[in-house]
Amino acid sequence: MICVDGGKDLLAALPVVYHGILVQRCWAHKIRNILNKVQEAVKADVHAVMNADTGPKALRRRPLLRRPLGDHLPQDDRCMRARPVVAVIA
């Protein structure tokens, strides 16, 4: 079994070098990718509150900070679709 970060070259070489090897996406890379996406979105929400012209505007923007984390992730994001499960590369 080999654990990969999703690099295209390594994934392409595996069936040639190790026919039928088990492959698992690296959880550390997946978690880092997800947290980077969430961090960018949360940072934008915090800036929306911080940069409000008035106190009442800032208070109206505060609900942005209470959104579920899933709302901060794009639905078509590749890092969310790639499953970190074991698969056999033929």
C-alpha positions as CSV (number, residue, x, y, z in Angstrom):
1,M,0.0,0.0,0.0
2,I,1.1,3.5,-0.7
3,C,-0.2,6.8,0.7
4,V,-0.2,9.7,-1.9
5,D,-0.9,13.4,-1.8
6,G,-2.8,13.3,-5.1
7,G,0.2,14.3,-7.3
8,K,-0.7,13.3,-10.9
9,D,2.8,12.1,-11.9
10,L,3.0,9.6,-9.0
11,L,-0.6,8.4,-9.6
12,A,0.2,7.8,-13.2
13,A,3.4,5.9,-12.4
14,L,1.9,3.6,-9.8
15,P,0.1,1.2,-12.2
16,V,3.3,0.9,-14.3
17,V,5.7,0.3,-11.5
18,Y,3.4,-1.4,-8.9
19,H,0.6,-3.1,-10.7
20,G,-2.4,-3.6,-8.4
21,I,-1.0,-1.7,-5.5
22,L,-3.4,-0.3,-2.8
23,V,-3.4,3.5,-2.8
24,Q,-4.7,5.8,-0.1
25,R,-5.0,9.5,-0.2
26,C,-3.0,11.2,2.5
27,W,-5.3,12.4,5.4
28,A,-2.7,15.1,6.4
29,H,-2.8,16.6,2.9
30,K,-6.6,16.4,2.7
31,I,-7.0,18.1,6.1
32,R,-4.6,20.8,5.2
33,N,-6.4,21.5,2.0
34,I,-9.8,21.7,3.7
35,L,-8.5,23.9,6.5
36,N,-6.9,26.3,4.0
37,K,-10.3,26.7,2.2
38,V,-12.1,27.2,5.4
39,Q,-9.5,29.6,6.7
40,E,-9.7,31.8,3.6
41,A,-13.5,32.0,3.8
42,V,-13.6,32.7,7.6
43,K,-10.9,35.4,7.1
44,A,-13.1,37.1,4.5
45,D,-16.1,37.0,6.9
46,V,-14.0,38.5,9.7
47,H,-12.8,41.3,7.4
48,A,-16.4,42.0,6.5
49,V,-17.1,42.7,10.1
50,M,-13.9,44.5,10.8
51,N,-14.2,46.8,7.8
52,A,-17.8,47.8,8.4
53,D,-18.3,51.6,8.4
54,T,-20.4,51.7,11.6
55,G,-21.1,49.6,14.7
56,P,-24.6,48.6,13.5
57,K,-23.2,47.5,10.1
58,A,-20.6,45.3,11.9
59,L,-23.4,43.8,14.0
60,R,-25.4,43.0,10.9
61,R,-22.4,41.2,9.4
62,R,-21.7,39.1,12.5
63,P,-24.0,36.2,11.5
64,L,-21.4,35.5,8.8
65,L,-19.1,34.2,11.5
66,R,-21.8,31.8,12.8
67,R,-22.3,29.9,9.6
68,P,-21.5,26.2,9.6
69,L,-18.0,25.4,8.3
70,G,-19.5,23.5,5.4
71,D,-20.9,26.8,4.1
72,H,-17.3,28.0,3.6
73,L,-16.3,25.2,1.3
74,P,-17.1,25.4,-2.4
75,Q,-19.2,22.5,-3.5
76,D,-17.1,21.8,-6.6
77,D,-13.8,21.9,-4.8
78,R,-11.6,19.0,-5.8
79,C,-10.0,18.6,-2.4
80,M,-13.5,17.8,-1.0
81,R,-14.4,15.3,-3.8
82,A,-11.2,13.3,-3.6
83,R,-11.8,10.5,-1.1
84,P,-9.0,9.5,1.3
85,V,-9.9,5.8,1.0
86,V,-7.9,2.8,0.0
87,A,-8.3,1.9,-3.7
88,V,-6.5,-0.5,-6.0
89,I,-4.6,1.0,-8.9
90,A,-4.9,-1.5,-11.7
